[in-house]
Amino acid sequence: MVTKKITLLLVVILGLTFLVMSVGNSHNNSAPNFDCISCHEGGSGNAEVKIDGIPKNYTPGQTYKMTLTITSDMQSLGENTGGFAIEASAGELMVIDKKNTQISEGILTHTQEGSALRKWTFGWKAPAQKTGADITVMAVAVNGDFSPAGDLIATEGYTITPINQ
């Protein structure tokens, strides 16, 4: 009887250890930084990222709705398919889709639920003063194996200037 309890306890401890280790290695709830490439790498193929709705020139104070998409031939084998981080040098990034996006430490990124996507919608409120704004994005197309190995990274940068500058 005691042997069965010890065996069960060891199985539970090993299971919990595996769970903690796998969660610690993946950031499906997002990492608020641009260090994606330090873990996610080694995938074969290409990934591309783009933002639709980003203006070439902005009107000071106006809010713009944008959509970030990462495309890749790599298919995900699991529930997680992608992630991203966006930073703006001026203006204000805004959460439109609270279920799938969040702002963490000044960086717009995906939520845990949002890691099941490769397309996210967000807002950007242009600065009130006329200044250039740089928007930088890093996105990950993941293979869904719950490890950072074999994933693809894509980056893009946009410079937006005010109208009549």
C-alpha positions in Angstrom: 0.0 0.0 0.0 2.8 2.4 0.9 4.7 1.5 -2.3 1.6 2.4 -4.4 1.3 5.8 -2.6 5.0 6.5 -3.1 4.8 5.6 -6.8 1.7 7.8 -7.3 3.4 10.7 -5.5 6.5 10.3 -7.8 4.3 10.3 -10.9 2.5 13.4 -9.8 5.8 15.2 -9.0 7.3 14.2 -12.3 4.2 15.3 -14.1 4.2 18.7 -12.4 7.9 19.1 -13.0 7.4 18.5 -16.7 4.5 20.9 -16.8 6.5 23.7 -15.1 9.5 23.1 -17.4 7.4 23.2 -20.6 5.6 26.4 -19.5 8.8 28.0 -18.5 10.3 27.3 -22.0 7.4 28.8 -24.0 5.9 32.2 -23.8 2.5 31.5 -25.3 1.3 34.2 -22.9 3.9 36.5 -24.6 7.2 37.9 -23.5 7.2 41.7 -23.4 10.4 42.1 -25.3 12.0 41.7 -28.7 14.2 38.7 -27.7 12.0 36.2 -29.6 14.9 35.0 -31.7 16.9 34.1 -28.6 14.6 31.1 -28.2 12.5 30.6 -31.3 14.8 29.5 -34.1 15.7 26.7 -36.4 12.6 26.4 -38.5 12.9 25.8 -42.2 11.1 28.0 -44.7 10.2 31.6 -44.7 8.0 33.8 -42.6 6.8 37.3 -43.5 5.1 39.9 -41.4 3.1 43.0 -42.5 0.8 45.5 -41.0 -2.3 46.5 -43.0 -3.9 49.9 -42.3 -0.6 51.6 -41.3 -0.6 55.1 -42.8 2.4 56.6 -44.7 1.5 59.9 -43.2 -0.6 60.5 -40.1 -2.9 63.2 -38.8 -1.8 64.3 -35.3 -4.1 62.8 -32.6 -6.0 60.5 -35.0 -6.5 56.8 -34.2 -5.7 54.2 -36.8 -7.0 50.6 -36.8 -4.3 48.1 -38.0 -4.0 44.4 -38.6 -0.8 42.5 -38.1 -0.4 39.3 -40.1 2.4 36.7 -40.1 2.4 34.3 -43.0 4.4 31.2 -43.4 4.3 27.8 -45.2 5.0 26.1 -41.8 1.9 24.5 -40.4 1.4 24.3 -36.6 1.0 20.8 -35.1 -0.7 22.2 -32.0 -2.9 24.9 -30.6 -0.3 27.6 -30.6 0.5 29.1 -34.1 2.1 32.5 -33.5 3.0 35.4 -31.4 4.3 39.0 -31.8 5.7 42.1 -30.1 5.1 45.7 -31.4 6.7 48.9 -30.2 6.0 52.5 -31.2 8.6 55.3 -30.7 5.8 57.9 -30.7 2.0 57.9 -30.3 0.2 55.2 -28.3 -0.4 51.6 -29.1 -4.0 50.5 -28.2 -5.7 47.2 -27.4 -8.8 46.7 -29.6 -9.1 42.9 -29.1 -8.7 42.3 -25.4 -9.0 38.5 -25.7 -6.0 38.2 -28.1 -3.8 41.2 -27.5 -2.4 43.1 -24.5 0.1 45.8 -23.6 2.9 44.7 -21.3 5.7 47.0 -20.2 4.8 49.4 -23.1 4.9 46.7 -25.8 1.8 45.4 -27.6 1.8 41.6 -27.7 -0.4 38.6 -27.8 -2.3 37.0 -24.9 -2.2 33.3 -24.2 -5.4 33.0 -26.2 -3.9 35.1 -29.0 -1.0 32.6 -29.4 -3.5 30.5 -31.3 -3.5 33.1 -34.1 -1.3 34.5 -36.8 -3.4 37.6 -37.3 -4.2 40.3 -34.7 -6.0 43.7 -34.8 -4.8 46.7 -32.7 -4.9 50.5 -32.7 -2.4 53.3 -32.8 -3.1 56.8 -31.7 -0.8 59.2 -33.5 1.1 61.7 -31.4 -0.5 65.1 -31.0 2.8 66.9 -32.0 4.2 66.6 -35.5 7.1 64.1 -35.1 8.2 61.0 -36.9 7.1 57.7 -35.5 8.8 54.3 -35.9 6.7 51.2 -35.4 8.8 48.0 -35.0 7.3 44.5 -35.1 8.7 41.0 -34.4 6.5 38.1 -35.0 6.9 34.3 -34.6 5.3 31.5 -36.7 5.5 28.5 -34.4 5.3 24.8 -35.2 3.1 24.1 -32.2 5.3 21.5 -30.5 5.4 23.4 -27.2 9.1 24.1 -27.6 10.9 27.1 -29.1 12.8 24.9 -31.6 11.8 24.8 -35.2 10.0 28.1 -35.2 10.3 31.1 -37.7 10.9 34.8 -36.9 10.0 37.7 -39.1 10.6 41.4 -38.4 9.5 44.7 -40.0 9.9 48.4 -39.3 7.7 51.3 -40.4 8.4 55.0 -40.3 5.3 57.2 -40.3 5.5 61.0 -40.7 2.8 63.6 -40.1 0.8 65.0 -43.0 2.5 68.1 -44.4 5.9 67.7 -42.8 
